[in-house]
Amino acid sequence: MHNSLESNIWKYYFIECLSGFLLIMPIIVPFYQSNGLSVTDVFLIQAAFSLAITLLEIPTGYFADAYGRKNSIIFGLALWSLGFWMYTFSYTFTGFLLSELTLGAGAAFVSGANTALIYDTLLQLKKQSSFKQVKGNLDFISSLSEAVASILGGLLAVISLRTPFLVEAIIITFALPFAFSLYEPKRDVYFHRQGHLQSLYRITHFSLRKHKKVKWLILFGSVLSTGTLIMVWLEQPYFTYVGLPLGYFGVIWALHNICVGFFSKYAGYFEQKIGKKRLLIALPFLFVVSSIGLAVAATLFTIILFFVFSFIRSMNRVLLVDYINVYVSSDSRATVLSINSFVGRLFFSAISPLIGLVHDIYTLPIAFAVTGILIFGTAITALLKLHNHHTI
């Protein structure tokens, strides 16, 4: 059984490689626009994706705790595959919206379940201290995979902007056999005696009200997650705004993902060298300075500031999850981690359409400035609460 459990790690590395091979990302905004969509439409579709995750995040996290993380991952990848097949044959706002809702449902089943499966695998192997390293490796693999896919996706787009979606659907389907071969680690399961709704309420109350440290870690991480995700969707309009040729979109996107992978892999090293407190304080300041920089000096040179968001994204994805895991027991881990994702997606669903409207009504630089100020103010508030509860 020991060897079977250890195989979870390399198997999930491979699943992460396939699911992170996102050929569509460097060309998705031009793809939308070629089908008649505006930037506001793009943000509405992505908000719908986030809303689907938001509504399903906590129930699917509980599903993973109650019925198995492996089962949840299988369902998620199956829906993820279906969503890309739907995209391949869609040509309208409604078709893209339904595709994103399916992808959102798939992402919700995987979110929380994957990290919980990895953490509890390590816990049963008595190697939980290596979680940051394994999580960093997963993000590194995913980012490196997306970097390679970005270049290939740009090349496939020469055939047509729809071709990357077809190849994407085929690749994601190949991840399913590896999900079926995962082993479920042992953990406490006692929710059934309390009733599912009561248990779900108890965990949600613990995460967002009772345990102050978990609550403010979730809110702080969710704000940064929202900010960096908005920047992902403003990046391609920015490339167009400053006159970057379309052929370089995939190259820049690949470089960003390589940086995300590198920063994620060495997140523990950055934490050790900079210090937990100083690093957490630095993240919102880096965000607002970079956002304002993009707003006041929109040139080809300032594209480099997007790499700062790659650093923030990496630190948030690896370290904040590790900090939360310290305060959570294995029986509710997937649910709590899903609540963490739920809050981030809720913020994004609420804020991103407003940023899209700011872009369409005013200008792209103003959209960057508004995002920077909004995220900074909210993150600093959460950071002060963490300080008050002696978390930093």
GIQUIRA-V810122 format. One record per pair of residues at least 6 apart in sequence whose C-alpha atoms are under 8 Angstrom apart, sorted by the first residue. I is the first residue (numbers start at 0). GAP is how many residues later the second one is. Records with the same first field share a line. If there is no record, write none. Layout:
I->GAP / GAP
This chain:
1->123
3->179
4->116 / 120 / 178 / 179 / 180
5->115 / 119
6->175
7->110 / 113 / 174 / 175
8->109
10->167 / 168 / 171
11->166 / 167
12->125 / 128
13->161 / 164
14->160 / 163 / 164
15->122 / 125 / 126
16->124 / 125 / 128
17->127 / 153 / 154 / 156 / 157
18->123 / 152 / 153 / 156
19->121 / 122 / 123 / 125 / 126
20->121 / 124 / 125 / 126 / 127 / 128 / 147 / 150
21->123 / 124 / 127 / 128 / 131 / 146
22->123 / 126 / 127 / 129 / 130 / 131 / 141 / 142 / 144 / 145
23->126 / 129 / 140 / 141 / 144
24->125 / 128
25->124 / 127 / 128 / 210 / 223 / 224 / 227
26->126 / 127 / 130 / 134 / 222 / 223
28->13 / 207 / 208
30->130 / 131
31->6 / 10
34->56 / 57
36->56
38->317 / 320 / 321
39->313 / 316 / 317 / 320
40->52
42->190 / 309 / 310 / 313
43->308 / 309
44->51 / 52 / 55
45->54 / 303
46->301 / 302 / 303 / 305 / 306
47->49 / 52 / 53 / 301
48->48 / 51 / 52 / 54 / 55
49->54 / 295 / 296 / 298 / 299
50->53 / 294 / 295 / 298
51->49 / 52 / 53 / 56
52->51 / 52 / 54 / 55 / 289 / 292
53->54 / 287 / 288 / 289 / 291 / 292
54->287
55->49 / 52 / 53
56->51 / 52 / 54 / 281 / 282 / 284 / 285
57->277 / 278 / 280 / 281 / 284
58->141 / 276
59->12 / 48 / 49 / 275 / 278
60->47 / 48 / 50 / 51 / 52 / 273 / 274 / 275 / 276 / 277 / 278
61->138 / 270 / 272 / 273
62->9
63->6 / 7 / 8 / 45 / 49 / 270 / 271
64->48 / 124 / 266 / 267 / 268 / 269 / 270
65->123 / 125 / 126
67->116
68->44 / 45 / 47 / 48 / 115 / 265
69->43 / 47 / 109 / 110 / 112 / 113 / 114
71->37 / 38 / 41
72->36 / 37 / 40 / 41 / 106
73->102 / 105 / 106
74->31 / 34 / 35
75->29 / 30 / 31 / 32 / 33 / 34
76->29 / 30 / 33 / 95 / 96 / 98 / 99
77->28 / 95 / 98
78->23 / 24 / 26 / 27
79->22 / 23 / 24 / 25 / 26 / 27 / 92
80->22 / 88 / 89 / 91 / 92
81->20 / 21 / 87
82->16 / 17 / 18 / 19 / 20 / 86
83->15 / 19 / 81 / 82 / 84 / 85
84->80 / 81 / 84
85->9 / 13
86->8 / 9 / 12 / 78
87->74 / 77 / 78 / 81
89->6
107->230
110->226 / 227 / 230
111->221 / 222 / 223 / 224 / 225 / 226 / 229
112->221 / 225
114->219 / 222
115->214 / 217 / 218 / 221
116->67 / 68
117->13
118->9 / 12
119->8 / 65 / 66 / 67 / 210
120->63 / 64 / 65
121->6 / 8 / 9
123->61 / 62
130->191
131->135 / 136 / 186 / 187 / 190
132->132 / 133 / 135
134->129 / 130 / 183
135->125 / 128 / 129 / 130 / 131 / 182
136->124 / 127 / 128
138->121 / 122 / 125 / 126 / 175
139->118 / 120 / 121 / 122 / 123 / 124 / 125
140->120
141->119
142->114 / 115 / 116 / 117 / 118
143->110 / 113 / 114 / 117
145->108 / 111
146->106 / 107 / 108 / 109 / 110 / 111
147->106
148->105
149->100 / 101 / 103 / 104
150->99 / 100 / 103
151->98
152->11 / 97
153->93 / 95 / 96
155->7 / 8
156->6 / 7
186->143 / 144
187->142 / 143
188->142
189->141
190->8
202->129 / 132 / 133
203->132 / 135
206->7 / 8 / 129 / 132
207->6 / 7
208->6
211->177
212->173 / 176 / 178
213->110 / 113
215->166 / 167 / 169 / 170
216->103 / 106 / 107 / 165 / 169
217->102 / 106 / 122 / 125
218->121 / 124 / 125 / 160 / 163
219->158 / 159 / 162 / 163
220->95 / 99 / 119 / 123
221->118 / 119 / 121 / 122 / 123 / 125
222->121 / 124 / 152 / 155 / 156
223->60 / 88 / 89 / 92 / 151 / 155
224->88 / 91 / 119
225->118 / 119 / 121 / 122
226->121 / 144 / 145 / 148
227->81 / 82 / 84 / 85
228->119
229->118 / 122
230->75 / 78
234->71
235->13
236->127
237->126
238->6 / 10 / 61 / 64
239->6
240->57 / 123
241->56 / 57 / 58
242->57
243->56
255->50 / 51 / 54
256->53
258->48 / 51 / 52
259->50 / 51 / 53 / 54
260->53
262->47 / 48 / 51 / 52
263->50 / 51 / 53 / 54
266->47 / 48 / 51 / 52
267->51
270->8
275->116
276->115
279->103
280->102
282->29
283->91 / 92 / 95 / 96
284->91
285->22 / 26
286->21 / 22 / 25 / 85 / 88 / 89
287->84 / 85 / 87 / 88
288->83
289->15 / 16 / 18 / 19 / 82
290->77 / 78 / 80 / 81
291->76 / 77 / 80
292->9 / 12
293->8 / 9 / 11 / 71 / 74
294->69 / 70 / 71 / 72 / 73 / 74
295->69
297->67
320->16
324->8
327->8
354->12 / 15 / 16
355->11
357->6 / 8 / 9
358->6 / 7 / 8
385->6
